[in-house]
Amino acid sequence: REQGITIDVAYRYFATEKRKFIIADTPGHIQYTRNMVTGASTANVALILIDARLGVLEQSRRHAYLASLLGIPHLAVCVNKMDLVGYDREVFERIRNDFREFTAGLSIADVSFFPISALKGVNVAAKSPETAWYDGPTVLEYLETVPIADDDDFEHLRFPVQYVIRPNLDYRGFAGQIASGVVKRGDEIVVLPSGLKSRVRAIDTYDGELEEAFAPQSVVIRLEDEIDISRGDMLVHPSALPKVDRVVDAHLVWMHERPLDTQKSYILKHTTQMVRAQVARIDARIDMKTLGDENAETLSLNDVARVRLQLHRAIYFDDYAKNRHTGSFILIDSLTNATVAAGMIRGGTRREGESLDATLRELRAGSGLEPKSEVSPTERRERMGQKGATIWLVGLPGSGRWTLAYALERRLFDQERSATVLDPTDEDLRSMVSAAKACTDAGLVTICAFPSPASASREQLRARIGEDRVLIVYVNTDPALCRERRPDASFDDFEPPSDPDLTIALDRVPVEDAVEFIIEALEKRGQFGDDSSPR
């Protein structure tokens, strides 16, 4: 308020004899893009104010782009402060032409222009002789007459089931809001994802039964057959099926302070269903200043991007351009339950217009994602203050590998690091590598001194766990001393590592110093984050 700018969405309500209105006043600054998207996501009309003195600015173009992205069908461009330019017709027409040139490449069907002075009320609610050259409606007349009824889809029935009402054994109703289309008593319907068919027996409301209902009415539908239906299912007409896919392309608006983690799975909430999803790739991030594409590895607060999502199972949807209700979704962080992004589906990978059998096969198919931890490596690193790693101590029998392993574990524990030594009792090399990988994935510093005499086995270790997560330490103690310590051991099949990350001879270096050398090597790798000092 002190700076005279809007930073959040403010709602105002008013009504005329013709219509009721809700005004969502959204911020214009790029820093508050998520607030603008939140306020405009359900709008029928977008009003964009342009200062007549300044013309079409970057902010005006950005708002028009976002309005197009959100599928707002009507755009009212109000050229304000006309009183400060003497109600000059040429100024208005120049701004109108500039804006039309920009919006020609956007998917906005209806763009109207109004020369106004909000301060003096010119062309807001009443005409003024100051703009006698303007023969269009006032802003209020436009809002009262703009044809919004045609914006809804009344051809394709989409009824996401929100709740099952069963007060007794004789009543089973399915409650929800009709997202699009019209449903009538006696209509044949298909239940997704089961594919079961039935007919509409009755349409109930608080005021009684209806012969038909349409979007966006909230109703309870009863069917002629006893069918198992639950929240998240969708009732559709068999002749107008939605798309079905487990891979979707979408525009994504990132709305959280924590950046996108492409290694993490999120909860995707679409209509009344929820499914696990992961951002498989970022095709392009939109530069909100130039509206051009740029490469990106992640998304931060207020970023807008084109992405591809991989879903744990197939969902039924429509492109956002055709149906804003069944083409939109949000992403939820399963750990914090915070809404982190809003998305608009651009399409899938399967062809449109597939048969009911093909649709049902896709819905019944197995998971599209391998089961993964809900905790990403980034989250583990932030929580534990370290990255997972495997320290593999290589050396002859009697070289002191195990002494070094347990001394290193003790030192890391004293520094409040999470570390463990894997005990190789009755385990083969393959099992030890699998165990080391599991511990490393969990964020632990995993210390192994398991015999691995062959170079090939150590290369397999790097490939299995990850080159950047393995530290090979060659404990190069004098072989004569090793034979003296372990006269019964076999030394013939040992192959010294050709390229170890660190070489330590425990017959010349005290164990305590060797431990510090290893910790220093880990710190140089950034193992313990920005703060690598002992805790």
C-alpha positions as CSV (number, residue, x, y, z in Angstrom):
1,R,0.0,0.0,0.0
2,E,2.9,2.4,0.8
3,Q,4.3,1.9,-2.6
4,G,1.0,2.1,-4.4
5,I,1.4,-1.4,-6.0
6,T,-0.6,-4.6,-5.9
7,I,1.2,-7.7,-4.6
8,D,-1.7,-10.1,-3.9
9,V,-5.1,-10.9,-5.4
10,A,-8.0,-8.8,-4.1
11,Y,-11.6,-9.7,-4.9
12,R,-14.5,-7.3,-5.2
13,Y,-18.2,-8.2,-5.9
14,F,-20.9,-6.1,-7.5
15,A,-24.0,-6.6,-9.6
16,T,-26.1,-4.8,-12.2
17,E,-29.6,-5.6,-13.4
18,K,-28.1,-7.8,-16.1
19,R,-25.2,-9.7,-14.4
20,K,-23.3,-10.4,-11.2
21,F,-19.6,-9.8,-11.3
22,I,-16.5,-10.9,-9.4
23,I,-13.4,-8.7,-10.0
24,A,-10.0,-10.2,-9.2
25,D,-7.5,-7.4,-9.0
26,T,-4.1,-9.1,-9.6
27,P,-0.6,-7.8,-9.4
28,G,1.3,-6.8,-12.5
29,H,4.9,-7.1,-11.5
30,I,6.9,-10.1,-12.8
31,Q,7.8,-10.9,-9.2
32,Y,4.1,-11.8,-8.5
33,T,3.4,-13.9,-11.6
34,R,2.0,-16.7,-9.5
35,N,-0.5,-14.4,-7.9
36,M,-1.7,-13.2,-11.3
37,V,-2.1,-16.8,-12.5
38,T,-4.0,-17.7,-9.3
39,G,-6.5,-14.8,-9.7
40,A,-6.9,-15.2,-13.5
41,S,-7.2,-19.0,-13.7
42,T,-11.1,-19.0,-13.6
43,A,-11.7,-15.7,-15.3
44,N,-14.1,-15.2,-18.2
45,V,-12.7,-11.8,-19.2
46,A,-9.3,-10.2,-18.7
47,L,-9.1,-6.4,-18.4
48,I,-5.6,-5.0,-19.2
49,L,-4.9,-1.4,-18.3
50,I,-2.4,0.5,-20.5
51,D,-1.2,3.9,-19.6
52,A,-2.0,6.2,-22.6
53,R,1.2,8.1,-22.0
54,L,3.5,5.1,-22.0
55,G,1.9,2.8,-24.6
56,V,2.3,-1.0,-24.7
57,L,5.0,-2.0,-22.2
58,E,6.6,-5.3,-21.4
59,Q,4.2,-5.8,-18.5
60,S,1.2,-5.4,-20.8
61,R,2.6,-8.0,-23.3
62,R,3.3,-10.3,-20.4
63,H,-0.3,-10.1,-19.1
64,A,-1.7,-10.7,-22.5
65,Y,0.5,-13.8,-22.9
66,L,-0.5,-15.1,-19.5
67,A,-4.2,-14.5,-20.3
68,S,-3.7,-16.5,-23.5
69,L,-1.9,-19.2,-21.6
70,L,-4.7,-19.5,-19.1
71,G,-7.3,-19.8,-21.9
72,I,-9.2,-16.6,-21.0
73,P,-11.4,-16.2,-24.1
74,H,-12.1,-12.4,-23.9
75,L,-9.6,-9.6,-23.5
76,A,-10.7,-6.0,-22.8
77,V,-7.8,-3.6,-23.3
78,C,-8.5,-0.3,-21.5
79,V,-6.3,2.5,-22.6
80,N,-6.4,4.6,-19.4
81,K,-5.5,8.2,-18.5
82,M,-6.7,9.4,-21.9
83,D,-7.4,12.8,-20.1
84,L,-3.6,13.2,-19.8
85,V,-3.1,13.0,-23.5
86,G,-6.0,15.3,-24.4
87,Y,-8.2,12.3,-25.5
88,D,-6.1,12.1,-28.6
89,R,-7.6,9.6,-31.0
90,E,-4.2,9.0,-32.7
91,V,-2.7,7.9,-29.4
92,F,-5.5,5.4,-28.8
93,E,-5.3,4.0,-32.3
94,R,-1.5,3.7,-32.2
95,I,-1.7,1.7,-28.9
96,R,-4.5,-0.4,-30.4
97,N,-2.5,-1.3,-33.5
98,D,0.6,-2.1,-31.5
99,F,-1.3,-4.4,-29.2
100,R,-3.1,-6.1,-32.0
101,E,0.2,-6.8,-33.7
102,F,1.4,-8.5,-30.6
103,T,-1.7,-10.5,-29.9
104,A,-1.9,-11.8,-33.5
105,G,0.3,-14.7,-32.4
106,L,-1.7,-15.5,-29.3
107,S,-4.7,-17.8,-29.0
108,I,-7.2,-15.1,-27.9
109,A,-10.4,-15.1,-29.9
110,D,-11.9,-11.8,-28.8
111,V,-9.9,-8.6,-28.1
112,S,-11.7,-5.3,-27.5
113,F,-10.3,-1.8,-26.9
114,F,-11.6,1.1,-24.8
115,P,-10.3,4.7,-24.5
116,I,-11.0,5.5,-20.8
117,S,-10.2,7.8,-18.0
118,A,-10.8,5.9,-14.8
119,L,-10.3,9.0,-12.7
120,K,-13.1,10.9,-14.5
121,G,-15.2,7.9,-15.4
122,V,-14.9,8.5,-19.2
123,N,-16.3,5.4,-21.0
124,V,-16.2,3.3,-17.8
125,A,-19.9,3.3,-17.0
126,A,-21.1,6.2,-19.3
127,K,-20.1,7.8,-22.6
128,S,-18.4,11.2,-22.7
129,P,-18.3,14.0,-25.3
130,E,-14.6,14.0,-24.8
131,T,-14.3,10.9,-27.0
132,A,-17.0,11.6,-29.5
133,W,-14.9,9.9,-32.1
134,Y,-15.3,6.5,-30.2
135,D,-18.5,4.7,-31.1
136,G,-18.0,1.5,-29.1
137,P,-19.6,0.5,-25.8
138,T,-18.5,1.5,-22.4
139,V,-16.5,-1.0,-20.3
140,L,-19.6,-1.8,-18.2
141,E,-21.8,-2.2,-21.3
142,Y,-19.2,-4.6,-22.7
143,L,-19.0,-6.6,-19.4
144,E,-22.8,-6.9,-19.3
145,T,-23.1,-8.2,-22.9
146,V,-19.9,-10.2,-23.6
147,P,-21.2,-13.7,-24.6
148,I,-19.6,-15.9,-22.0
149,A,-22.2,-18.7,-22.3
150,D,-20.6,-19.9,-25.5
151,D,-17.2,-20.3,-23.7
152,D,-18.3,-23.5,-22.0
153,D,-18.2,-26.9,-23.8
154,F,-21.7,-28.4,-23.8
155,E,-20.9,-31.2,-26.2
156,H,-18.5,-33.4,-24.3
157,L,-19.8,-34.7,-21.0
158,R,-17.2,-34.7,-18.2
159,F,-18.5,-35.5,-14.7
160,P,-15.7,-36.1,-12.2
161,V,-17.1,-38.0,-9.2
162,Q,-16.3,-36.1,-6.0
163,Y,-18.3,-38.1,-3.5
164,V,-20.4,-41.2,-3.2
165,I,-23.7,-40.7,-1.3
166,R,-25.2,-43.8,0.2
167,P,-27.4,-43.0,3.1
168,N,-29.1,-46.4,2.9
169,L,-29.2,-49.6,0.9
170,D,-31.7,-48.3,-1.5
171,Y,-29.8,-45.1,-2.6
172,R,-26.5,-44.8,-4.3
173,G,-25.7,-41.4,-5.8
174,F,-22.6,-39.9,-7.3
175,A,-22.0,-36.3,-6.4
176,G,-19.9,-33.8,-8.3
177,Q,-19.8,-30.7,-10.5
178,I,-20.3,-31.1,-14.2
179,A,-17.1,-29.9,-15.8
180,S,-18.5,-29.8,-19.3
181,G,-21.3,-31.1,-21.4
182,V,-25.0,-31.9,-20.8
183,V,-26.4,-35.0,-19.1
184,K,-30.0,-36.2,-19.4
185,R,-32.1,-38.8,-17.8
186,G,-31.8,-42.0,-19.8
187,D,-28.3,-41.1,-21.3
188,E,-25.9,-44.0,-21.7
189,I,-22.7,-43.3,-19.9
190,V,-19.3,-45.0,-19.5
191,V,-17.4,-45.0,-16.2
192,L,-13.7,-44.3,-16.4
193,P,-11.3,-46.0,-15.7
194,S,-13.4,-49.2,-15.3
195,G,-15.2,-49.0,-18.6
196,L,-18.5,-50.1,-17.2
197,K,-21.6,-48.9,-18.9
198,S,-25.0,-47.9,-17.6
199,R,-27.8,-45.3,-18.0
200,V,-28.7,-42.3,-16.0
201,R,-31.7,-43.2,-13.8
202,A,-32.1,-39.8,-12.1
203,I,-30.4,-36.4,-11.6
204,D,-30.9,-35.1,-8.1
205,T,-30.4,-31.6,-6.6
206,Y,-31.3,-29.9,-3.4
207,D,-34.4,-28.5,-5.1
208,G,-35.5,-31.9,-6.5
209,E,-34.9,-34.0,-9.6
210,L,-34.0,-32.6,-13.0
211,E,-34.6,-34.0,-16.5
212,E,-31.2,-32.7,-17.6
213,A,-28.2,-30.8,-16.1
214,F,-25.3,-29.0,-17.6
215,A,-22.0,-27.4,-16.7
216,P,-21.2,-26.0,-14.2
217,Q,-24.1,-27.4,-12.1
218,S,-23.4,-29.5,-9.0
219,V,-25.7,-32.5,-9.0
220,V,-26.0,-36.1,-7.8
221,I,-26.4,-38.7,-10.6
222,R,-28.0,-42.1,-10.0
223,L,-27.5,-44.9,-12.4
224,E,-29.8,-47.8,-13.4
225,D,-27.1,-50.4,-12.5
226,E,-25.3,-51.1,-9.2
227,I,-21.7,-50.1,-10.3
228,D,-18.7,-49.7,-8.1
229,I,-17.7,-46.1,-8.6
230,S,-15.5,-44.0,-6.3
231,R,-14.0,-40.5,-6.0
232,G,-11.7,-39.8,-9.0
233,D,-13.7,-41.7,-11.5
234,M,-15.3,-39.9,-14.4
235,L,-18.7,-40.3,-16.1
236,V,-18.6,-39.6,-19.9
237,H,-20.7,-40.3,-23.0
238,P,-19.3,-43.3,-25.0
239,S,-19.4,-41.2,-28.2
240,A,-17.2,-38.4,-26.7
241,L,-14.3,-39.9,-24.9
242,P,-11.5,-37.9,-23.3
243,K,-7.8,-38.4,-24.1
244,V,-6.0,-41.0,-22.0
245,D,-2.2,-41.0,-21.5
246,R,0.4,-41.5,-18.9
247,V,2.7,-38.9,-20.6
248,V,1.5,-35.4,-20.9
249,D,3.0,-32.2,-22.3
250,A,2.0,-29.0,-20.3
251,H,2.7,-25.4,-19.5
252,L,3.8,-25.3,-15.9
253,V,3.8,-22.2,-13.6
254,W,6.1,-22.8,-10.7
255,M,4.6,-21.3,-7.5
256,H,6.9,-22.3,-4.7
257,E,10.1,-20.9,-3.2
258,R,11.7,-24.3,-3.3
259,P,12.8,-25.0,-6.9
260,L,11.6,-27.9,-9.0
261,D,13.5,-31.1,-8.4
262,T,13.3,-33.3,-11.5
263,Q,14.5,-36.3,-9.6
264,K,11.5,-36.2,-7.3
265,S,7.9,-37.4,-7.8
266,Y,5.1,-35.1,-6.9
267,I,1.3,-35.6,-6.5
268,L,-0.6,-34.4,-9.5
269,K,-4.2,-33.5,-8.7
270,H,-6.4,-33.5,-11.8
271,T,-10.1,-32.9,-11.3
272,T,-10.9,-35.2,-8.4
273,Q,-8.2,-37.8,-8.9
274,M,-4.6,-37.8,-7.7
275,V,-1.6,-39.6,-9.3
276,R,2.1,-39.7,-8.8
277,A,4.0,-37.7,-11.4
278,Q,7.5,-36.6,-12.3
279,V,8.8,-33.9,-14.6
280,A,10.6,-35.9,-17.1
281,R,12.1,-33.0,-19.0
282,I,11.9,-29.2,-19.3
283,D,11.5,-28.4,-23.0
284,A,11.9,-24.6,-22.6
285,R,11.5,-22.0,-19.9
286,I,9.7,-18.8,-21.1
287,D,11.6,-15.6,-20.6
288,M,8.8,-13.4,-19.2
289,K,10.6,-10.2,-20.4
290,T,11.0,-11.2,-24.0
291,L,8.5,-14.1,-24.1
292,G,11.2,-16.1,-25.9
293,D,12.4,-19.7,-25.1
294,E,15.5,-20.4,-23.0
295,N,17.1,-23.6,-21.7
296,A,16.6,-24.5,-18.1
297,E,17.6,-27.4,-15.8
298,T,15.1,-26.5,-13.1
299,L,12.3,-24.0,-12.3
300,S,12.2,-21.3,-9.6
301,L,9.4,-19.2,-8.2
302,N,7.2,-17.5,-10.9
303,D,8.9,-19.4,-13.8
304,V,6.7,-20.5,-16.7
305,A,7.9,-23.4,-18.8
306,R,6.8,-26.1,-21.3
307,V,7.5,-29.5,-19.7
308,R,6.8,-33.2,-20.2
309,L,5.4,-35.2,-17.2
310,Q,5.6,-38.9,-16.7
311,L,2.6,-40.2,-14.7
312,H,2.5,-43.3,-12.5
313,R,-0.7,-44.3,-14.2
314,A,-2.8,-43.0,-17.1
315,I,-5.3,-40.2,-16.6
316,Y,-8.2,-39.1,-18.6
317,F,-8.1,-35.5,-19.8
318,D,-8.7,-32.9,-22.5
319,D,-6.3,-30.3,-23.8
320,Y,-6.6,-27.1,-21.8
321,A,-7.4,-25.2,-24.9
322,K,-10.6,-27.2,-25.3
323,N,-11.6,-27.7,-21.7
324,R,-10.1,-25.6,-18.9
325,H,-11.5,-27.9,-16.2
326,T,-10.2,-31.3,-17.4
327,G,-7.1,-29.8,-18.9
328,S,-5.7,-28.2,-15.7
329,F,-3.9,-29.6,-12.7
330,I,-1.8,-28.7,-9.8
331,L,1.4,-30.3,-8.4
332,I,1.6,-31.0,-4.7
333,D,4.7,-31.8,-2.6
334,S,3.9,-35.0,-0.8
335,L,6.2,-34.2,2.1
336,T,4.9,-30.7,2.9
337,N,1.5,-30.9,1.3
338,A,2.3,-27.5,-0.4
339,T,1.0,-26.6,-3.8
340,V,4.1,-26.1,-5.8
341,A,2.9,-25.6,-9.4
342,A,-0.1,-25.2,-11.6
343,G,-0.3,-26.7,-15.1
344,M,-2.2,-26.5,-18.3
345,I,-2.1,-29.7,-20.5
346,R,-1.1,-29.1,-24.1
347,G,-1.5,-32.7,-25.2
348,G,-0.2,-36.3,-24.8
349,T,1.7,-38.8,-26.8
350,R,-1.2,-41.0,-27.9
351,R,-3.3,-40.1,-30.9
352,E,-6.7,-38.5,-30.5
353,G,-10.0,-40.3,-31.1
354,E,-9.0,-43.8,-30.0
355,S,-11.7,-46.4,-29.5
356,L,-13.1,-47.2,-26.1
357,D,-11.2,-50.5,-26.1
358,A,-7.9,-48.8,-26.7
359,T,-8.7,-46.2,-24.1
360,L,-9.5,-48.9,-21.5
361,R,-6.4,-50.9,-22.3
362,E,-4.3,-47.8,-21.6
363,L,-6.1,-47.2,-18.3
364,R,-5.7,-50.8,-17.2
365,A,-2.0,-50.9,-18.1
366,G,0.6,-51.1,-15.4
367,S,2.6,-48.3,-13.9
368,G,4.4,-45.8,-16.1
369,L,7.0,-45.2,-13.5
370,E,9.4,-47.4,-11.6
371,P,8.7,-47.2,-7.9
372,K,10.9,-44.5,-6.4
373,S,11.6,-42.9,-3.1
374,E,9.5,-39.9,-2.3
375,V,12.6,-38.2,-0.9
376,S,14.9,-36.8,-3.5
377,P,18.7,-36.6,-3.2
378,T,18.5,-32.8,-2.9
379,E,16.2,-33.1,0.1
380,R,18.4,-35.7,1.7
381,R,21.4,-33.5,1.2
382,E,19.6,-30.5,2.8
383,R,18.4,-32.5,5.7
384,M,21.6,-34.4,6.4
385,G,24.2,-31.8,5.4
386,Q,26.0,-34.3,3.2
387,K,25.7,-36.3,0.0
388,G,25.8,-40.1,-0.1
389,A,29.2,-41.6,-1.0
390,T,31.0,-45.0,-1.0
391,I,34.6,-45.1,0.2
392,W,36.1,-48.4,-1.0
393,L,39.3,-49.3,0.7
394,V,41.5,-51.5,-1.5
395,G,44.7,-53.3,-0.3
396,L,46.4,-56.5,0.5
397,P,45.3,-58.7,3.4
398,G,47.0,-57.3,6.5
399,S,47.3,-53.8,5.0
400,G,45.1,-52.2,7.8
401,R,42.0,-51.6,5.7
402,W,39.6,-52.5,8.5
403,T,41.5,-50.5,11.1
404,L,41.3,-47.5,8.8
405,A,37.6,-48.1,8.0
406,Y,36.5,-48.1,11.7
407,A,38.7,-45.1,12.5
408,L,37.2,-43.2,9.7
409,E,33.7,-44.0,10.8
410,R,34.5,-42.8,14.4
411,R,35.9,-39.5,13.1
412,L,32.9,-38.8,10.9
413,F,30.6,-39.7,13.7
414,D,32.4,-37.3,16.0
415,Q,31.8,-34.6,13.3
416,E,28.1,-35.4,13.4
417,R,28.2,-36.9,10.0
418,S,26.1,-40.0,9.0
419,A,28.5,-42.8,8.2
420,T,28.6,-46.6,8.4
421,V,31.0,-49.5,7.8
422,L,29.6,-52.4,5.9
423,D,30.5,-55.7,7.5
424,P,31.1,-58.3,4.8
425,T,30.3,-61.4,6.9
426,D,29.2,-64.2,4.5
427,E,28.5,-61.8,1.7
428,D,29.8,-61.9,-1.9
429,L,31.0,-58.9,-3.8
430,R,27.8,-58.4,-5.7
431,S,25.7,-58.3,-2.5
432,M,28.2,-55.8,-1.0
433,V,28.0,-53.5,-3.9
434,S,24.2,-53.6,-3.8
435,A,24.2,-52.8,-0.1
436,A,26.7,-50.0,-0.6
437,K,24.5,-48.5,-3.3
438,A,21.5,-48.6,-1.1
439,C,23.3,-46.9,1.8
440,T,24.7,-44.3,-0.6
441,D,21.3,-43.6,-2.1
442,A,20.1,-43.0,1.5
443,G,22.6,-40.3,1.9
444,L,25.2,-42.2,4.1
445,V,28.9,-42.1,3.8
446,T,29.4,-45.8,3.3
447,I,32.8,-47.3,4.1
448,C,33.8,-50.7,2.6
449,A,37.0,-52.7,3.1
450,F,35.7,-55.8,1.4
451,P,38.3,-57.8,-0.6
452,S,38.1,-56.8,-4.3
453,P,41.4,-57.9,-5.7
454,A,40.5,-57.6,-9.4
455,S,40.5,-54.3,-11.2
456,A,37.4,-55.3,-13.3
457,S,35.4,-55.7,-10.1
458,R,36.3,-52.2,-9.0
459,E,35.3,-50.7,-12.3
460,Q,31.9,-52.5,-12.0
461,L,31.6,-50.9,-8.6
462,R,32.0,-47.4,-10.1
463,A,29.5,-48.1,-12.8
464,R,26.9,-49.5,-10.4
465,I,27.1,-46.8,-7.7
466,G,28.1,-43.8,-9.8
467,E,31.5,-42.4,-10.8
468,D,31.1,-39.2,-8.8
469,R,29.9,-41.1,-5.7
470,V,32.8,-43.6,-5.3
471,L,36.1,-42.8,-3.7
472,I,38.7,-45.6,-4.3
473,V,41.4,-45.5,-1.6
474,Y,44.5,-47.7,-2.2
475,V,45.9,-48.7,1.2
476,N,49.4,-49.3,-0.1
477,T,51.1,-50.9,2.9
478,D,54.4,-52.6,2.4
479,P,53.7,-56.1,1.1
480,A,56.4,-57.7,3.3
481,L,54.6,-56.3,6.4
482,C,51.3,-57.5,5.1
483,R,52.7,-61.1,4.7
484,E,54.2,-60.9,8.1
485,R,50.7,-60.0,9.6
486,R,48.8,-62.5,7.4
487,P,51.0,-65.4,6.6
488,D,48.0,-67.6,5.8
489,A,46.5,-65.2,3.2
490,S,46.7,-65.4,-0.6
491,F,48.5,-62.5,-2.2
492,D,48.9,-63.8,-5.8
493,D,45.6,-62.7,-7.3
494,F,45.7,-59.0,-6.1
495,E,45.7,-56.3,-8.8
496,P,46.8,-52.9,-7.5
497,P,44.3,-50.1,-8.7
498,S,45.8,-48.3,-11.7
499,D,44.0,-45.0,-11.0
500,P,43.0,-44.7,-7.3
501,D,41.5,-41.5,-6.0
502,L,43.8,-41.6,-3.0
503,T,46.9,-43.7,-2.0
504,I,47.8,-44.2,1.6
505,A,50.6,-46.3,3.1
506,L,49.7,-47.1,6.7
507,D,53.2,-48.3,7.5
508,R,54.4,-44.7,6.9
509,V,51.3,-42.7,7.8
510,P,49.5,-42.8,11.1
511,V,45.9,-44.0,10.9
512,E,44.7,-40.6,12.3
513,D,46.4,-38.7,9.5
514,A,45.1,-41.2,6.9
515,V,41.6,-40.5,8.2
516,E,42.1,-36.7,7.8
517,F,43.4,-37.3,4.2
518,I,40.2,-39.1,3.3
519,I,38.0,-36.5,4.9
520,E,39.9,-33.7,3.1
521,A,39.3,-35.6,-0.3
522,L,35.6,-35.8,0.5
523,E,35.4,-32.1,1.3
524,K,37.1,-31.2,-2.0
525,R,34.4,-33.1,-3.8
526,G,31.8,-31.0,-2.0
527,Q,30.6,-34.0,0.0
528,F,29.4,-32.0,2.9
529,G,27.8,-29.0,1.1
530,D,28.9,-25.4,1.4
531,D,29.8,-25.8,5.1
532,S,32.4,-28.6,5.1
533,S,33.9,-27.7,8.5
534,P,33.4,-30.1,11.4
535,R,30.3,-29.6,13.4
